[in-house]
């Protein structure tokens, strides 16, 4: 399958929203949030498409006060493209952009039961010959009032390209 990677456009917001809705257990953000991700944060996001259909999306941002750190907010791959390494390829393509050349650290949060995401980020760390640390960022009880699983911070770096 020929997949094109590109900078998202605001018109992708609805498709991103629908892709996330169809991909449990991902947290569904508001459609407005997805519109902001595909417009205000487009330069730090990536869309993957095939024949005009959105198959995957990665959103994130450069951390305020830490311009060498990219915080990956969410990765989604549609059912039609799962099992092809698309998530990893999107992240690698995003990090290969000239605008990301100063990024030495990649951070994201993953719940303890999300083994596929854990494997993805461990694989990225190995590929970049980088260290990987895991610490609690947001605790189930302390931060979420028991309404959401603990989010562990995965920190990869320094990244060797």
Phi and psi in degrees as GROMACS dihedral restraints (atoms count N, CA, C in turn):
[ dihedral_restraints ]
;  ai    aj    ak    al  type     phi  dphi    fc
    3     4     5     6     1   -83.6    20    10
    4     5     6     7     1   112.5    20    10
    6     7     8     9     1  -114.3    20    10
    7     8     9    10     1   129.4    20    10
    9    10    11    12     1  -100.8    20    10
   10    11    12    13     1   137.6    20    10
   12    13    14    15     1  -104.7    20    10
   13    14    15    16     1   136.9    20    10
   15    16    17    18     1  -153.9    20    10
   16    17    18    19     1   166.2    20    10
   18    19    20    21     1   -70.6    20    10
   19    20    21    22     1   131.4    20    10
   21    22    23    24     1   -66.9    20    10
   22    23    24    25     1   161.6    20    10
   24    25    26    27     1  -122.2    20    10
   25    26    27    28     1   157.6    20    10
   27    28    29    30     1   -57.4    20    10
   28    29    30    31     1   -29.5    20    10
   30    31    32    33     1   -65.5    20    10
   31    32    33    34     1   -14.0    20    10
   33    34    35    36     1   -81.8    20    10
   34    35    36    37     1   -12.0    20    10
   36    37    38    39     1   -54.4    20    10
   37    38    39    40     1   -46.1    20    10
   39    40    41    42     1   -65.8    20    10
   40    41    42    43     1   -42.8    20    10
   42    43    44    45     1   -63.8    20    10
   43    44    45    46     1   -38.7    20    10
   45    46    47    48     1   -61.8    20    10
   46    47    48    49     1   -47.3    20    10
   48    49    50    51     1   -57.3    20    10
   49    50    51    52     1   -45.7    20    10
   51    52    53    54     1   -67.1    20    10
   52    53    54    55     1   -38.9    20    10
   54    55    56    57     1   -61.9    20    10
   55    56    57    58     1   -43.3    20    10
   57    58    59    60     1   -66.4    20    10
   58    59    60    61     1   -42.5    20    10
   60    61    62    63     1   -58.3    20    10
   61    62    63    64     1   -33.9    20    10
   63    64    65    66     1   -87.5    20    10
   64    65    66    67     1     8.1    20    10
   66    67    68    69     1  -128.6    20    10
   67    68    69    70     1    60.1    20    10
   69    70    71    72     1   -63.1    20    10
   70    71    72    73     1   147.6    20    10
   72    73    74    75     1   -97.4    20    10
   73    74    75    76     1    23.9    20    10
   75    76    77    78     1   -58.0    20    10
   76    77    78    79     1   144.7    20    10
   78    79    80    81     1   -73.6    20    10
   79    80    81    82     1   126.5    20    10
   81    82    83    84     1   -84.3    20    10
   82    83    84    85     1   121.2    20    10
   84    85    86    87     1   -87.6    20    10
   85    86    87    88     1   171.4    20    10
   87    88    89    90     1   -69.3    20    10
   88    89    90    91     1   156.0    20    10
   90    91    92    93     1   -58.9    20    10
   91    92    93    94     1   -37.9    20    10
   93    94    95    96     1   -59.8    20    10
   94    95    96    97     1   -42.2    20    10
   96    97    98    99     1   -60.5    20    10
   97    98    99   100     1   -45.0    20    10
   99   100   101   102     1   -64.1    20    10
  100   101   102   103     1   -33.4    20    10
  102   103   104   105     1   -65.8    20    10
  103   104   105   106     1   -39.6    20    10
  105   106   107   108     1   -66.5    20    10
  106   107   108   109     1   -40.0    20    10
  108   109   110   111     1   -61.0    20    10
  109   110   111   112     1   -37.8    20    10
  111   112   113   114     1   -88.2    20    10
  112   113   114   115     1    -1.7    20    10
  114   115   116   117     1  -123.1    20    10
  115   116   117   118     1   -70.8    20    10
  117   118   119   120     1   -62.2    20    10
  118   119   120   121     1   -34.1    20    10
  120   121   122   123     1  -110.1    20    10
  121   122   123   124     1    21.6    20    10
  123   124   125   126     1   -60.7    20    10
  124   125   126   127     1   -35.9    20    10
  126   127   128   129     1   -69.6    20    10
  127   128   129   130     1   -16.8    20    10
  129   130   131   132     1  -115.1    20    10
  130   131   132   133     1    26.7    20    10
  132   133   134   135     1  -133.9    20    10
  133   134   135   136     1   167.4    20    10
  135   136   137   138     1  -145.1    20    10
  136   137   138   139     1   140.3    20    10
  138   139   140   141     1  -113.3    20    10
  139   140   141   142     1   142.2    20    10
  141   142   143   144     1  -118.1    20    10
  142   143   144   145     1   128.8    20    10
  144   145   146   147     1  -138.4    20    10
  145   146   147   148     1   156.6    20    10
  147   148   149   150     1  -136.2    20    10
  148   149   150   151     1   121.1    20    10
  150   151   152   153     1    50.1    20    10
  151   152   153   154     1    45.0    20    10
  153   154   155   156     1    80.8    20    10
  154   155   156   157     1    -2.0    20    10
  156   157   158   159     1  -101.4    20    10
  157   158   159   160     1   128.6    20    10
  159   160   161   162     1   -70.5    20    10
  160   161   162   163     1   121.6    20    10
  162   163   164   165     1  -106.7    20    10
  163   164   165   166     1   -24.4    20    10
  165   166   167   168     1  -159.9    20    10
  166   167   168   169     1   161.1    20    10
  168   169   170   171     1  -156.3    20    10
  169   170   171   172     1   138.0    20    10
  171   172   173   174     1  -125.0    20    10
  172   173   174   175     1   130.6    20    10
  174   175   176   177     1  -122.8    20    10
  175   176   177   178     1   151.8    20    10
  177   178   179   180     1   178.9    20    10
  178   179   180   181     1  -171.7    20    10
  180   181   182   183     1  -158.6    20    10
  181   182   183   184     1   160.4    20    10
  183   184   185   186     1   -78.8    20    10
  184   185   186   187     1   131.1    20    10
  186   187   188   189     1   -67.2    20    10
  187   188   189   190     1   133.0    20    10
  189   190   191   192     1   -57.0    20    10
  190   191   192   193     1   130.6    20    10
  192   193   194   195     1    78.6    20    10
  193   194   195   196     1    -1.7    20    10
  195   196   197   198     1  -139.2    20    10
  196   197   198   199     1    70.2    20    10
  198   199   200   201     1   -65.7    20    10
  199   200   201   202     1    -8.3    20    10
  201   202   203   204     1   -94.0    20    10
  202   203   204   205     1     7.0    20    10
  204   205   206   207     1  -124.2    20    10
  205   206   207   208     1   124.1    20    10
  207   208   209   210     1  -100.8    20    10
  208   209   210   211     1   125.4    20    10
  210   211   212   213     1  -100.5    20    10
  211   212   213   214     1   114.1    20    10
  213   214   215   216     1   -84.7    20    10
  214   215   216   217     1   116.0    20    10
  216   217   218   219     1   -80.7    20    10
  217   218   219   220     1   -48.7    20    10
  219   220   221   222     1  -157.9    20    10
  220   221   222   223     1   145.5    20    10
  222   223   224   225     1  -122.9    20    10
  223   224   225   226     1   131.4    20    10
  225   226   227   228     1  -136.1    20    10
  226   227   228   229     1   136.1    20    10
  228   229   230   231     1  -128.0    20    10
  229   230   231   232     1   126.1    20    10
  231   232   233   234     1   -66.7    20    10
  232   233   234   235     1   156.9    20    10
  234   235   236   237     1   -54.8    20    10
  235   236   237   238     1   -38.2    20    10
  237   238   239   240     1   -64.4    20    10
  238   239   240   241     1   -20.3    20    10
  240   241   242   243     1  -115.3    20    10
  241   242   243   244     1     7.4    20    10
  243   244   245   246     1   -71.6    20    10
  244   245   246   247     1   151.7    20    10
  246   247   248   249     1    81.1    20    10
  247   248   249   250     1    11.7    20    10
  249   250   251   252     1  -116.3    20    10
  250   251   252   253     1    10.4    20    10
  252   253   254   255     1    73.2    20    10
  253   254   255   256     1    20.2    20    10
  255   256   257   258     1   -64.7    20    10
  256   257   258   259     1   -39.6    20    10
  258   259   260   261     1   -58.0    20    10
  259   260   261   262     1   -48.2    20    10
  261   262   263   264     1   -63.8    20    10
  262   263   264   265     1   -43.2    20    10
  264   265   266   267     1   -63.7    20    10
  265   266   267   268     1   -38.4    20    10
  267   268   269   270     1   -63.7    20    10
  268   269   270   271     1   -46.1    20    10
  270   271   272   273     1   -63.4    20    10
  271   272   273   274     1   -43.8    20    10
  273   274   275   276     1   -63.1    20    10
  274   275   276   277     1   -41.8    20    10
  276   277   278   279     1   -65.1    20    10
  277   278   279   280     1   -39.8    20    10
  279   280   281   282     1   -63.9    20    10
  280   281   282   283     1   -46.3    20    10
  282   283   284   285     1   -70.2    20    10
  283   284   285   286     1   -19.0    20    10
  285   286   287   288     1   -83.1    20    10
  286   287   288   289     1    -8.0    20    10
  288   289   290   291     1   -63.1    20    10
  289   290   291   292     1   145.5    20    10
  291   292   293   294     1   -58.4    20    10
  292   293   294   295     1   -35.6    20    10
  294   295   296   297     1   -67.4    20    10
  295   296   297   298     1   -13.0    20    10
  297   298   299   300     1  -105.4    20    10
  298   299   300   301     1     8.9    20    10
  300   301   302   303     1   -59.3    20    10
  301   302   303   304     1   -28.6    20    10
  303   304   305   306     1   -85.5    20    10
  304   305   306   307     1    -2.4    20    10
  306   307   308   309     1   -81.2    20    10
  307   308   309   310     1   121.3    20    10
  309   310   311   312     1  -112.0    20    10
  310   311   312   313     1   -11.4    20    10
  312   313   314   315     1  -133.2    20    10
  313   314   315   316     1   138.4    20    10
  315   316   317   318     1  -119.0    20    10
  316   317   318   319     1   128.7    20    10
  318   319   320   321     1  -124.2    20    10
  319   320   321   322     1   149.7    20    10
  321   322   323   324     1  -158.0    20    10
  322   323   324   325     1   169.1    20    10
  324   325   326   327     1  -118.0    20    10
  325   326   327   328     1   145.6    20    10
  327   328   329   330     1  -140.9    20    10
  328   329   330   331     1   138.7    20    10
  330   331   332   333     1   -76.5    20    10
  331   332   333   334     1   151.8    20    10
  333   334   335   336     1   -59.0    20    10
  334   335   336   337     1   -24.2    20    10
  336   337   338   339     1   -91.5    20    10
  337   338   339   340     1    -1.6    20    10
  339   340   341   342     1   -91.5    20    10
  340   341   342   343     1    76.9    20    10
  342   343   344   345     1   -65.0    20    10
  343   344   345   346     1   -37.8    20    10
  345   346   347   348     1   -59.7    20    10
  346   347   348   349     1   -42.4    20    10
  348   349   350   351     1   -67.5    20    10
  349   350   351   352     1   -38.1    20    10
  351   352   353   354     1   -60.7    20    10
  352   353   354   355     1   -44.3    20    10
  354   355   356   357     1   -62.5    20    10
  355   356   357   358     1   -41.1    20    10
  357   358   359   360     1   -58.8    20    10
  358   359   360   361     1   -49.0    20    10
  360   361   362   363     1   -74.2    20    10
  361   362   363   364     1   -30.1    20    10
  363   364   365   366     1   -65.8    20    10
  364   365   366   367     1   -39.0    20    10
  366   367   368   369     1   -65.8    20    10
  367   368   369   370     1   -41.5    20    10
  369   370   371   372     1   -61.2    20    10
  370   371   372   373     1   -44.6    20    10
  372   373   374   375     1   -60.4    20    10
  373   374   375   376     1   -45.2    20    10
  375   376   377   378     1   -60.5    20    10
  376   377   378   379     1   -45.7    20    10
  378   379   380   381     1   -62.6    20    10
  379   380   381   382     1   -32.7    20    10
  381   382   383   384     1   -92.0    20    10
  382   383   384   385     1     2.7    20    10
  384   385   386   387     1    53.1    20    10
  385   386   387   388     1    45.5    20    10
  387   388   389   390     1  -119.3    20    10
  388   389   390   391     1   155.9    20    10
  390   391   392   393     1   -73.6    20    10
  391   392   393   394     1   154.7    20    10
  393   394   395   396     1  -131.1    20    10
  394   395   396   397     1   124.7    20    10
  396   397   398   399     1  -118.5    20    10
  397   398   399   400     1   151.4    20    10
  399   400   401   402     1  -132.4    20    10
  400   401   402   403     1   123.8    20    10
  402   403   404   405     1  -141.1    20    10
  403   404   405   406     1   157.1    20    10
  405   406   407   408     1   -71.4    20    10
  406   407   408   409     1   129.4    20    10
  408   409   410   411     1  -102.7    20    10
  409   410   411   412     1   -51.1    20    10
  411   412   413   414     1  -127.1    20    10
  412   413   414   415     1   117.0    20    10
  414   415   416   417     1   -84.7    20    10
  415   416   417   418     1   140.3    20    10
  417   418   419   420     1   -49.6    20    10
  418   419   420   421     1   -48.6    20    10
  420   421   422   423     1   -87.5    20    10
  421   422   423   424     1   -46.4    20    10
  423   424   425   426     1   -66.9    20    10
  424   425   426   427     1   -39.6    20    10
  426   427   428   429     1  -104.3    20    10
  427   428   429   430     1   -34.6    20    10
  429   430   431   432     1  -103.7    20    10
  430   431   432   433     1    -0.2    20    10
  432   433   434   435     1    57.5    20    10
  433   434   435   436     1    31.7    20    10
  435   436   437   438     1    77.8    20    10
  436   437   438   439     1     4.1    20    10
  438   439   440   441     1   -92.3    20    10
  439   440   441   442     1    -5.2    20    10
  441   442   443   444     1  -152.9    20    10
  442   443   444   445     1   146.9    20    10
  444   445   446   447     1   -64.4    20    10
  445   446   447   448     1   155.2    20    10
  447   448   449   450     1   -56.5    20    10
  448   449   450   451     1   139.4    20    10
  450   451   452   453     1  -105.4    20    10
  451   452   453   454     1   118.1    20    10
  453   454   455   456     1   -93.0    20    10
  454   455   456   457     1   135.6    20    10
  456   457   458   459     1   -83.9    20    10
  457   458   459   460     1   119.5    20    10
  459   460   461   462     1  -100.3    20    10
  460   461   462   463     1   122.7    20    10
  462   463   464   465     1  -122.3    20    10
  463   464   465   466     1   119.1    20    10
  465   466   467   468     1  -111.4    20    10
  466   467   468   469     1   131.7    20    10
  468   469   470   471     1   156.3    20    10
  469   470   471   472     1   173.1    20    10
  471   472   473   474     1   -68.0    20    10
  472   473   474   475     1   145.1    20    10
  474   475   476   477     1   -81.0    20    10
  475   476   477   478     1   130.5    20    10
  477   478   479   480     1  -106.1    20    10
  478   479   480   481     1   117.3    20    10
